[in-house]
Amino acid sequence: MNKINILSSDTYNKIAAGEVVERPISVIKELVENSIDSGASIIHIEVLSGGKDLIKVVDDGEGIYEGDLRNAFAAHATSKIKNADDLFKISTMGFRGEALSSIASVSKVLLRSKVEKCDGREIYLEGGDVKYEKFSPLDGGTIIEIRNLFYNVPARLKFLKSDSHELSLISSFIKEISLSYPEISFTLVADNKKRVSTYGKGTQKDVIMQVYNKTIYESLIEFEGHYDALSIYGYIGKEAIARGSRTNQTIFVNKRLINSKSITNAVERAFKSFATSQRFPFFVLNIEVYPEIIDVNIHPQKSEIKFEDERFITGAVFRVVHEAIREELKESFDINPVNHGEDEKLSRVHEDYTELQFDLDSKKTLDFPIDISKNFRESEEDDNLSTPYRDSKIKVYKSKKDGNEGLEAEGVDLNLEKLDLKAKFPMPRIIGSFKNTYILSEIYDNLFIIDQHAAHEKINYEKYLFEIKGGSVSSQELLVPEVIELGEKDFSFYMDNIEVLEKAGFSSTEFGVNTIALTSVPYFIGKTQNVSYFLEIIDNLKALGTGEKEIVKQLTIANTACKASVRARDHLTREEMEYLVDNLRHLEDPFHCPHGRPTIIKFTEEEIEKMFRRIV
């Protein structure tokens, strides 16, 4: 009995189609690239149900000759190459001759096309079989309609995600490809709503304005560099528009949209050389090289490229981007002339310092001046201080239950009595504050140093998560709603998680294409930075991926939102410090912040005396 079977052409075609056509975006990509190769100046795309029911692409390119209509849908038929040698000098988007045949084998296709000075023709296929071909009146160019994608491969349909998610992939691709071809007008209409529109005139920077927003447009740093066989140019966003995910990062090699971890890493290393946060930059990077020194035929979707000398390419990218950011920062600083008199004073002060060294864990040394009294604020001085806590994030209130005082964030009671937790350590005596960041306190013969930001963050986190789970989050209505422009992917994640966000206290409404109006936020966040916190939550939800349980999403939201807590350098009065610590000690785990860092460090009297060498 034979075990090796010769597959039928129908089965083979469906298997081959699986490599080229994974989802609607695969079809869009192939058809749009064909339109670009045809010399089109206008490309119009329509989709229904995320591309599952209909994908329609209309262009004004050169069209397809009558004799080539059937050949266009034959396997391994292409007008881009003639032999294997041509693979190493490809300048077109398509070249394999597999796209149309693969698409036709898993859908119903209607193609109409007209070449100048020739009659228009029309061909219709189902599952790869030609049903008819006939004359068709047409002014010029090509119209292709793909209906009922995967109608004959139901198993493939099960792997597709929601319509909004599939649409987000399509929209992102159209935005990205339009950046590479600013001379082409692109329009995307989804379910009868215009999603993307570019003019087809102007520069790449003009297209950034059209497909993103004014904020990004006004926060761009241009870079450019040229080598013997290589040109690098594009734009990178300033740190103000950096995000928690790599959503807005685009790389083109010879106008081809690609993914490259090594090139992305080179850009990010250049950016993070000057950044103060670990967020990811916006960038549009264009690389032009000789076709002979790259291989574009290494991935079924042609989304990856192999470079002859990748190390040189990534090094050049780093240098060009790094230099552009450095020059931008240099120009943004207004440096005053050096005051030599002040320098001499500082030098004398420095010489007067005697350094003592110690380490919290290994007893190695940390440098600090002998005279540390100025860096400490004794608690007794608080009674005479009139400066209020500037953001009023912590307020003292009287508990109705027992008269004890607690914390209040933006008017919301932060007392954790509802959680019914016992204190994990005695109430310490507050003795001062160091650098408006660390609360100094003592219990018996021990010194406790408390990070005020980490402590308040943990208080907010546990209370907020408790409210989310109980469906009783305290929210505040915004007097003026915050209008937020989201990218297609971000908007898709927003729609998929809108109920979870509502439970977490973030209320919003749709406000146009990929735009929302944020109408209320959790009370403790306050009245500033609402947009940045909301966008960071979206980024962190995206990082989770789809299919995560609601509780995981709630933990993620709470973890992100609690960054709105008291910060280092925020001045707290003695009362505020006392009640922050009092609330902290009643938590389930008061010793670690939501990110796992310690909130409290303990020094025993013996450890301190050893540091001062009073005892051995």
C-alpha positions, 0 to 999 in steps of 0.5 A: 500500500502506498503511503506517499500521495500525489496531491491534487492541483486543488489541494496544492493550490490551497496549501500554496495559498496558505503561505501567501494569503494568511488574512485580508491584509495579505490580499490588500498588500498584494493587490496594492503592490500590483497597483504600484508596479502598474504605475498608478497615481491613484489607488482606491481601496474598499473593504467590508467586514474587515475584508472578509466579505469584500476587498476592492482595489481600483487604480489608474495604472497601465492595465492588463492586456487582454491576452494576459488576463488568464495568465495573470491567475496562473501559478508562477506567472509574472511580468516582473522577472524572466529568470533566477538571475533577476531575483538579485536585481528586483526593483518592483514590489511583486515578483513571484507570480504567486499572489493572484493565483493564491488569492483566486483559489480561496475566493471569488474574483472579478477583474476588470482592466483596460490598457490604453487604446485597447478594449476593456476586458472582464474575467470572473473566477471562483476557487481558481476556476475561470467562470467567464471572460468577456468585454467590459466598458472601462475608461482605463486602469484596473478594478479587482474585487475579492469576495467571500475570502476563504469561503472554501477553506472554513478552517482558515476563517476560524483563525481570523480575528474581529472585523475591527482588528482585521481592519486595523491591520489593513488601515495601518498598512495603507498608512505605512505604504502611503508614506513610501509613495507620497506621489500616489493618492491613497484612499481607504473606505471601510464599511462606507466610512473613509479611513485613510486619505492622502493627496498624492502630492507633497513630501513624506512629511506631508503624508505624516501629517495626513495619516497621523496628526499635527502633534506628531508632525510638529514633533519630528526630527529630520535625519539624512546620511549618504554613503557609497552604496547607501542612503538613509533618510527620514524622521524620528519623533521627539521624546514627547511623542514616544509610546509604550509600544512600537506601534508607530515605527516604519522601515522602508528599503528601496520603498519596500515596507519591511520588518527588521529587529536589527534596524529597529534596535539601531534606531532605538539605541540612538534615541535612548542615548538621549531619552530619559524614559524607556519608551519607544520612538516614532520613526519613519526610516528610508534606506536606499541601496543597490538591489544587488546587495540585498535579498528580498526573496527570503520570506513568503510575505516579502516582509523581511530582507537579507543584507549583504553587510547588515552590520554596516547598515545598522551602524550607519543607521545608528550614526545618522539618527544619533547625530540628528538627535544630538544636533536637535538637542544642541540647538534647543539648549540656551547655554549661558556663558560660564561664570568662573566665579561660581565655578571657584565657589563650587570647587571650594565647597567640593573640596570641603566635603569629606566622603563617607561610603556605605552600601545598603546591602553589601555595606559598600560605600555611597558618597554623601557629604559629612554635613547632611543636616541641610538635606534633612527636614526635621518633622518639628519644622512642619508646623511652621511650613505654610507651603501646601502640597502643590498638586493636592494629591494627598489631603487629610480627612476625619474618618466618620468611624473613629476620628482617625485621619487618612489619605485622600487623593483628589477628594477621594477617601483613601482609607483602607478600612473597607479592605478590613486589613490589620496593620502589618507593623506598628505606626512609626514616629515620623522624624523627617524627610530626605530630598522630599522623596524619602520619609524617615521614621523610627520604630523602637530601635530601628530606622525606617526609610520609606519611598513616598512614591512607591508607598502611595502607588501601592496604596492607590493600586490596592484600593483601585483594584479593590474598587474595579473588582467590586464595580465601584470605581470613584470617577470624576467627570472632566469639565472639558472632554479630552479628545484623543486621536488613536491609530487604527490598531490602538482604536481596535484595542480600545473597542475590544476593551471598552467594557474593561476600561469603563469598569476601571473608571475611564468613560469615553465616546467615539468622536470621529474616525479613530478618535475618542472623547475621554469624558471621565477618569478615576478620581485619584489620577487627578486632572492632568496627564489624563491622555498620557495615562490612557495611552499608556494603558492602551499600550500595555493592554496591547502588550498583553495580546488578545485573549487574556482574561479580564482580571489580567487586564484589570491588573494591567490597568491598575498597575499603569494608572497608579503612576499618577501617585505622589512623586519624588520631590513632591513636598509632603507635610508631617500630617501627610507623611503620617497618614500615608505611612498609616495607610501603607501599613494596613495593606496586604503587602506594604513592603513592595510597590506594584512593580516589585520594588521595595517601599521600605528599607530598615536599618537596625541600631546595630547596623548604623553603629557599625557604619559609623564604626562605633562598634565592630 
